[in-house]
Amino acid sequence: MNFKALLYSFVFLSGFIFGNFQFQEKDILSADEAFIFKADTRDNKTFLSWQIKPGYYLYKNSVSIETIDNTPKYSFITKNESTISDEFFGESIVFKNNLEVEVELSHVNSDKNNNIIVTYQGCAEGKYCYPKIIKSL
């Protein structure tokens, strides 16, 4: 076996063996453990909150709130956002530690069964990004 073939075999095998290593790490939390989500509705408003574990973050642009009829008005209450340089999305605003969102429900048609659909996405820093998470309230 020549040296070149041996080198290519080594590179291929090491990539194959270690390529999935980051997905087998035991210290990566499930999405529900990394981003503890809660919702509370009071007086035509819904308050959404996420407790974000250390070493994890949520993308600001990934947070969306919708109903069957429309997109209700909502605002971010917490101001703990920071900017990161993401290899896939470029400069991105993220939330760490916690996030609170206030959703105005006065424009939602109360005659219909309007579930609130919350979508968000986040990552474990330097390890793994979760697929979009969708919750229905």
C-alpha positions as CSV (number, residue, x, y, z in Angstrom):
1,M,0.0,0.0,0.0
2,N,1.5,3.3,-1.0
3,F,1.8,6.3,1.4
4,K,-0.8,8.4,-0.4
5,A,-3.5,5.6,-0.1
6,L,-2.6,5.1,3.6
7,L,-2.9,8.8,4.3
8,Y,-6.3,9.0,2.6
9,S,-7.5,6.0,4.5
10,F,-6.4,7.5,7.8
11,V,-8.2,10.8,7.0
12,F,-11.4,9.1,5.9
13,L,-11.5,6.8,8.9
14,S,-10.8,9.5,11.4
15,G,-13.5,11.7,9.9
16,F,-15.9,8.8,10.0
17,I,-15.1,7.9,13.6
18,F,-15.0,11.4,15.0
19,G,-17.6,13.1,12.7
20,N,-20.5,12.2,14.8
21,F,-18.7,12.6,18.1
22,Q,-20.4,16.0,18.9
23,F,-23.8,14.4,18.6
24,Q,-23.0,11.6,21.0
25,E,-21.8,13.9,23.9
26,K,-23.6,13.1,27.1
27,D,-23.6,16.7,28.3
28,I,-25.8,18.1,25.6
29,L,-29.3,18.7,27.0
30,S,-32.6,18.0,25.3
31,A,-34.3,21.2,23.9
32,D,-36.8,21.1,26.7
33,E,-34.1,21.0,29.3
34,A,-31.9,23.6,27.7
35,F,-34.8,26.1,27.1
36,I,-37.4,25.7,29.9
37,F,-40.5,27.3,28.4
38,K,-43.5,28.6,30.4
39,A,-46.7,30.5,29.4
40,D,-49.2,32.4,31.5
41,T,-52.3,34.2,30.3
42,R,-53.8,37.2,32.1
43,D,-56.1,40.0,31.0
44,N,-55.9,39.6,27.2
45,K,-52.1,39.1,27.4
46,T,-50.0,36.0,27.4
47,F,-46.5,36.1,29.0
48,L,-44.0,33.7,27.6
49,S,-40.8,32.9,29.3
50,W,-37.7,30.8,28.7
51,Q,-35.1,29.9,31.3
52,I,-32.0,29.3,29.2
53,K,-29.3,27.1,30.7
54,P,-25.7,28.3,30.9
55,G,-23.9,27.5,27.7
56,Y,-27.0,27.7,25.5
57,Y,-28.7,30.6,23.6
58,L,-31.9,31.3,21.6
59,Y,-31.8,33.3,18.3
60,K,-33.9,36.4,18.5
61,N,-34.9,36.1,14.8
62,S,-36.2,32.6,15.4
63,V,-38.8,33.6,18.0
64,S,-42.2,34.0,16.4
65,I,-45.8,34.0,17.7
66,E,-48.8,33.3,15.6
67,T,-52.5,32.3,15.8
68,I,-54.6,30.7,13.1
69,D,-56.0,34.1,12.1
70,N,-53.1,36.4,12.4
71,T,-49.8,37.3,14.0
72,P,-50.6,39.1,17.3
73,K,-48.5,42.0,18.5
74,Y,-45.7,40.9,20.8
75,S,-42.7,42.5,22.4
76,F,-39.5,41.3,24.1
77,I,-39.5,42.3,27.7
78,T,-35.9,41.2,28.7
79,K,-33.0,43.2,27.4
80,N,-30.2,40.6,27.8
81,E,-29.5,40.2,24.2
82,S,-26.0,40.0,22.7
83,T,-24.5,39.7,19.3
84,I,-22.6,36.6,18.2
85,S,-20.8,35.7,15.0
86,D,-22.5,32.6,13.8
87,E,-20.8,30.5,11.1
88,F,-24.2,29.7,9.4
89,F,-26.2,32.9,10.0
90,G,-23.5,35.6,10.3
91,E,-24.0,38.3,12.9
92,S,-26.9,37.2,15.0
93,I,-28.7,38.6,18.1
94,V,-29.2,35.9,20.8
95,F,-30.7,35.7,24.2
96,K,-28.8,34.0,27.1
97,N,-30.0,33.2,30.6
98,N,-33.7,34.1,30.2
99,L,-36.2,35.6,27.8
100,E,-39.6,37.1,28.4
101,V,-42.1,38.0,25.8
102,E,-45.5,39.8,26.2
103,V,-48.2,38.9,23.6
104,E,-51.2,41.2,23.1
105,L,-54.3,39.1,22.5
106,S,-56.9,41.9,22.1
107,H,-56.9,41.5,18.3
108,V,-57.3,37.8,18.4
109,N,-60.8,36.6,17.4
110,S,-62.2,35.1,20.6
111,D,-65.1,33.4,18.8
112,K,-62.7,30.9,17.3
113,N,-60.5,28.3,19.0
114,N,-57.3,30.3,18.4
115,N,-54.3,28.4,19.7
116,I,-51.1,30.4,20.0
117,I,-48.3,28.8,18.1
118,V,-44.8,29.7,19.4
119,T,-41.7,28.9,17.4
120,Y,-38.1,29.3,18.5
121,Q,-34.6,27.9,17.9
122,G,-31.4,27.8,19.8
123,C,-28.0,26.2,20.2
124,A,-25.5,24.7,22.7
125,E,-22.5,27.0,22.3
126,G,-19.9,25.5,20.0
127,K,-21.6,22.1,20.0
128,Y,-25.1,21.7,18.5
129,C,-28.0,23.7,17.1
130,Y,-31.5,22.4,17.7
131,P,-34.1,22.2,14.9
132,K,-36.9,24.7,15.2
133,I,-39.1,24.0,18.2
134,I,-42.9,24.5,17.9
135,K,-45.2,24.8,20.9
136,S,-49.0,25.2,20.8
137,L,-50.8,26.8,23.6
